[in-house]
């Protein structure tokens, strides 16, 4: 009876248990596998994770505020987790903890087309921004990073954008990554909001340097923050003719990648999407 879970603090709001249990049922694994939510404070996180394999856990998702700690305690990690410095998926196998970051692949999978060669803007400089910047750059996009606290955007630029790391990257045509203070919104084919703006009703056109009427008509706009219904940012983007991608789609796609890692099976995306939307 393999067990799975999402570990966070708080975690009661998470839609992952409903989404992943629906997926397990659709795959015919509902009687064997289970997915639960575990709330643990940061100081107890590492000890809890070390105890999970003996309790029948095959792996876990990790969410705020534990993603950096999850990466740090792993015995082995994927290239993405290493470059991002954070993990949202752990696998317990042969006495080892393996770390992956499916937030990165989940963002790419949620886009309507490849970002290769596209000019992209990532708003924010937290954990979600690092995953987005790394993922977009690995796909061959040019990435500009803006953050309210400029020094944190500069830090991502230094850590992910240094010349040595660019040389290591495989088959990347467009290698630039820079921190920006001012920009022209209409220059971007893809804008990804990874800030927490909107989570508690903040107005993105007040808190972020975006204009409601500034989206290019062919642009794609992603809002990682999700709540009930489309966000203010995505409503404005759609009204301007841009393609809007919501945070639930990112949640679904990262969850699907995690499920594939744990089970080796093709995730039932439509089932997961419906469950994540509470349908
Ligand atoms: P984090 O590390 O705490 O970073 C928060 C970011 O938001 C920082 O860049 C911060 O800027 C910025 N910010 C907060 N309030 C702001 C405001 N009023 N104006 C401008 N910027 C503001 O968080 P995270 O882990 O990156 O997550 C960010 C958001 O993405 C969260 O809302 C989270 O729920 C969401 N998320 C969604 C998914 C998904 O699957 N859909 C996955 C991951 C994260 P400063 O540096 O200036 O403080």
Boltz pocket constraint, residues with backbone or C-beta under 6 A from the ligand:
constraints:
  - pocket:
      binder: B
      contacts: [[A, 64], [A, 103], [A, 123], [A, 124], [A, 125], [A, 126], [A, 127], [A, 128], [A, 129], [A, 147], [A, 148], [A, 149], [A, 152], [A, 193], [A, 194], [A, 195], [A, 196], [A, 197], [A, 199], [A, 202], [A, 207], [A, 208], [A, 223], [A, 224], [A, 225], [A, 226], [A, 246], [A, 247], [A, 248], [A, 250], [A, 251], [A, 252], [A, 254]]
      max_distance: 6.0
